[in-house]
Structure formats: C-alpha cells, structure tokens
Amino acid sequence: MNTRKYIDPADMRIELKTGISLRITLRDGQVYDDVEPRRMFPISNADMFILIVDKEDNELFIIKDLKQLDKESYKNISTALDRYYLIPKIREIKRIEEKFGSLKWWVKTDRGDYEFDIQHRHSDIKLLSSGRVLIRDANDNRYEIPNYRKLPRKSQYLISGDL
C-alpha cells in the first residue's frame, strides 16, 4: 500500500527556478530540485493539499497548507501554481456553432481572442456557484467565466442554452 508523505511547511524553503520549476530545501538539508506543484483541489481549496511531483510526474510529497509557509516560499510556489493553472477569463462570447454534436466557440478573453471546440457540453461546461462557469475544450485547455450574468447581453444569450 502506497502511503502519502506530508511535509511540514515550516520545515522547507522554496525557490522558484524557471517557469513552474521549483527547488525545495528541507530543514534536514535534503534538496528536491526541478520539482513542480499541483493542486489536488484546484477549485475548492486552491492553497491546501499541494502535491509536489518530479519531472516524470511521480508524487514526492504533499504540502497541507501553503499559508503556513514563510512569505518568500509562499510567493514562489504561488507564482509557479499561477503559471501552471493559467486560465483565460472569458469576457465575451462572440459566436457558438454546433457541428456534428460538438460546439465551436469564438470568445474574447483577458488574454486575447480564442476559438475552441467543446465535445461534451454536459461534462465540459460546469456552472458553479455565483454564476461562475468553468469550461474544458477538446484539447483539455481550461477557460473561466467569473460570472456569466455579467457578460454582455448577447454573450449571455449565446451561453444560456448550454448551462
């Protein structure tokens, strides 16, 4: 049976290398180099239960609560997580077309214009509390609408059939 290893945040220092790569040094001198963080609960509990993986995505250990890290370590791991979970925010839906059971979307986001396909409207479009919508496209990219009720009226009309 594989048991998970939890590391006390007070026993580590985290340095940001490049992109999302980290160097984690434990109090006992052990160094984990070129590791990456992953959120176990990216939507409901973003700062809790952070999985640290090696280059081959093998689980090394878990940090239970990022808020227990020192200020610099928290900043470094938060930057890496933000880069890994970069999710464009949809500001406007320009057009949606259905073709052969999948949906093609043309949208304007906080990172520019995108077009993407959604294969399974019922499992790839999730309406959450307060009007928040999470979308997964056919290439497993993620998009977010912080509150669909605040989209322009035409965008609300276009998405209304898919929620």
N, C-alpha and C positions, 0 to 999 in steps of 0.2 A: 504494500500500500504506500502510495506517494503522499507524504505529508508536506504541507506548505511551510515555508520558513518565513517568519516575520522578523523584521529588524526594527529596533527602537530608533525613531528619528533622531533622538538626542545623541545617538552613537555614530552619526555619519556626517560627512561633509560632501556636498555635491557640487561639482564643477561642470559647466556647460562647455563642450568642446566645439563641434561644428554641427549645424543643423539641429538634429534631435539627439545627438550622441552625447553621453554623459560619462564622467569619471566619478565614481563613488568611493570614498575612502572611509573605512570604518575605524572606530576608535582603537581597535586592536592592531591596526596597521594594514589590514587586508584591503586590497585595491581591486575594484571592478572597473575595468577600462572598456570604453566603446560599448556601453550598455544603453538601452533605451527604455523609457517609461511607457506604460499602457494603463489606461483607466479600466478597472474592472466594471465600474458602473458610471459610464461617461455622461449619462443624462441625469440620473437621480442623485448621484453622490460623487461629483467630479473630483473632490480633494481627498477622498477616502479610498483606501484599498488600491494603491497604485502598484502594479506589477512591474518588476524590473526584469528585462529579458536581455539575453546576449544576442550576438549577430545572427544566430540561427533561430531566433525566437524561442529559445529554451528559457523556461522560467527559472530565475535565480532566487528571488525573494520578493516579499511584499512589504510596502510601507503602509501602515494602517491609516495614518492621518498626517497629511502634508503640513497642516497648521502647527505641528509640533517641531518642525524643522527650524533651524536658525534662519534668519532673514535672507542671507545670501543664497543658501541652499534652496530655500523655497522659491526665490526669484528664478534661479537657474532651472529647476525642474519644471516650474510653471511655464517658462519660455519654451522648453522642449515639448511639453504637452500641447501648448497652444499651436506650435508649428505642426505637430503630428495630427492634431484634430482640427486643422484649418477647415472651417465650414463656411462657405459663402452664404451670406444672408440675402434672400430674395427680397427685392424692393418693389418689383413689378413683374407681372406675368404678361408678356406681350401676346402670346398665342399658344394654344394647345390643340393638337390634332391627334385623332385616333386613327391608327392604321394597323390592320391585322391584329387587333387585340392589345396592342401596346400604345402608349401615349408618347408623343413627341412634344416637348416643352421648349419654348423660347422665352428666356427670362432676363431681367436686368438685376444684377446683384451689387453688393458693396465692393465687389472685385471685378466688375465688368459684365459684359453680356455673355451668356452661355446658352447653348442648346443641348438638350439631352433627351434620352429615351427612358421611359419607365415601363417595365414589363408587367408588373403585377400591382395594379392600382390599390388593391385592398391590403397588401402586405408591405408595399414600398412607400406608402403615404400614411403617416401616423399623425393624427390630431391629438395633441396633448392639452393639458390644462391651459386656461387663459388664452386660447386661440393659437397657441404655438403649434407649428407644423414641421415635422421632420420628413425629409424626402430622400430616398435612396434611388439612384439611377441604375441603369442596366450595367454600368461599369463599376458599381459599388462606391461611387462618389456620393457624398452627403451634401445636402442643402438644408437650410433652415429658413422658415418664415417666422420671425419672432411673434407676430400676432396677425393672422390673416385678416382680421377685422379692420386693421389699419392700412391695408393695401389700398391702392386706388380702386375706385368702384368697378371698373372694367375687370381688373385682376380678381377682385372678389367674385364677380360673376363667373369668370372662367374657371376658378378653382371650386366653386360651390358644388358642382356635380361629382367631384372626386373626393369630397370629405365625408 
